[in-house]
């Protein structure tokens, strides 16, 4: 996020013609945004920074596996999401 704030600051300084930023080419002024793009799209996903796994998903998956192990003939069925009609409701 620091790259984004730095880029915004440089754009404001360039727009207000404050030296030394006013004499810099636009390429150098916009470079922090390119760095931010690389950071958020490459570095964070590559090293899984800033994103922790949702523990609720792991608990739900463990619960589902435990129930299926206790009752081998029972299988979870997906519920229709919001905006989707349940089976038989679409014809009415």
C-alpha positions as CSV (number, residue, x, y, z in Angstrom):
1,X,0.0,0.0,0.0
2,X,3.0,2.3,0.5
3,X,3.7,2.1,-3.2
4,X,0.2,3.4,-4.0
5,X,0.5,6.3,-1.5
6,X,3.9,7.2,-2.8
7,X,2.5,7.2,-6.4
8,X,-0.4,9.5,-5.4
9,X,2.0,11.9,-3.6
10,X,4.2,12.0,-6.6
11,X,1.3,12.7,-8.9
12,X,0.1,15.6,-6.7
13,X,3.6,17.0,-6.5
14,X,3.9,16.8,-10.3
15,X,0.5,18.3,-10.9
16,X,1.3,21.2,-8.5
17,X,4.7,21.7,-10.3
18,X,6.7,21.4,-7.1
19,X,10.4,20.8,-7.8
20,X,12.2,18.4,-8.1
21,X,9.2,16.2,-9.0
22,X,8.0,18.6,-11.6
23,X,11.0,18.1,-13.8
24,X,10.9,14.3,-13.6
25,X,9.5,12.3,-16.5
26,X,6.1,10.7,-16.1
27,X,7.7,7.3,-16.2
28,X,9.4,7.9,-12.9
29,X,6.3,9.4,-11.4
30,X,4.2,6.4,-12.3
31,X,6.8,3.8,-11.3
32,X,5.4,3.3,-7.8
33,X,2.1,2.1,-9.3
34,X,3.9,-0.5,-11.4
35,X,5.7,-1.6,-8.2
36,X,2.4,-1.9,-6.4
37,X,0.9,-4.0,-9.3
38,X,3.9,-6.4,-9.1
39,X,3.6,-6.5,-5.3
40,X,-0.1,-7.3,-5.2
41,X,-0.3,-9.6,-8.3
42,X,3.0,-11.5,-8.0
43,X,4.7,-11.2,-4.7
44,X,1.7,-11.6,-2.3
45,X,0.2,-14.6,-4.1
46,X,3.6,-16.3,-4.6
47,X,4.5,-16.1,-0.9
48,X,0.9,-16.0,0.5
49,X,1.4,-12.8,2.3
50,X,-1.5,-11.0,3.9
51,X,-3.9,-13.8,3.3
52,X,-4.6,-16.3,6.0
53,X,-6.8,-19.4,5.5
54,X,-10.3,-19.2,6.9
55,X,-10.3,-21.6,9.8
56,X,-14.1,-22.0,9.4
57,X,-13.6,-23.7,6.1
58,X,-11.2,-26.2,7.6
59,X,-13.5,-27.0,10.4
60,X,-16.5,-27.4,8.1
61,X,-14.5,-29.8,5.8
62,X,-13.3,-31.9,8.9
63,X,-16.9,-32.1,10.1
64,X,-18.2,-33.2,6.6
65,X,-15.5,-35.9,6.4
66,X,-16.3,-37.1,10.0
67,X,-20.0,-37.4,9.3
68,X,-19.4,-39.2,6.0
69,X,-17.1,-41.7,7.8
70,X,-19.7,-42.4,10.4
71,X,-22.5,-42.7,7.9
72,X,-21.1,-44.1,4.7
73,X,-24.4,-43.9,2.7
74,X,-24.9,-40.3,3.7
75,X,-23.5,-37.7,1.2
76,X,-23.8,-33.9,1.5
77,X,-25.7,-32.3,-1.3
78,X,-25.1,-28.7,-2.3
79,X,-27.8,-26.3,-1.6
80,X,-28.9,-24.0,-4.3
81,X,-27.4,-20.5,-3.9
82,X,-29.3,-17.3,-3.7
83,X,-31.2,-16.4,-6.8
84,X,-31.3,-20.1,-8.0
85,X,-34.5,-21.9,-7.9
86,X,-34.6,-25.2,-6.1
87,X,-35.5,-28.3,-8.1
88,X,-39.2,-28.2,-9.1
89,X,-39.6,-24.5,-8.3
90,X,-38.5,-23.3,-11.7
91,X,-41.5,-24.9,-13.5
92,X,-44.1,-23.1,-11.3
